[in-house]
């Protein structure tokens, strides 16, 4: 199985910054894409940012220009740099990793979530 360990969440004032990390481990042959989703009370989970193995990125309109997703392939780790945080960014952030096991079977794995709270 694939294990995902998230870190970097916490409390921050509006206008501040946080950096989230998610490290994947397990019987992984390759990772095709890594991303971040978020969910707040009463809301459905939504895509925040995603990055492919080739480096192509995809962002929610609400975070474009403020958030940056990146990855370290050697460490099987994805990062989300969040700047100019707003109260509406408050949510639980979930890491998502897609790839192949050593057997070549594909996987789609989720982290347990990390809380980001932005005060206003």
Secondary structure by P-SEA (a helix, b strand, c coil): cbbbbbcbbbbbccccbbbbbbbbbcccccccccccccccccccccccccccccbbbbbcccccccbbbbbcccccbbbbbbcccccccccbbbbbbbbbccccbbbbbbccbbbbbbcc
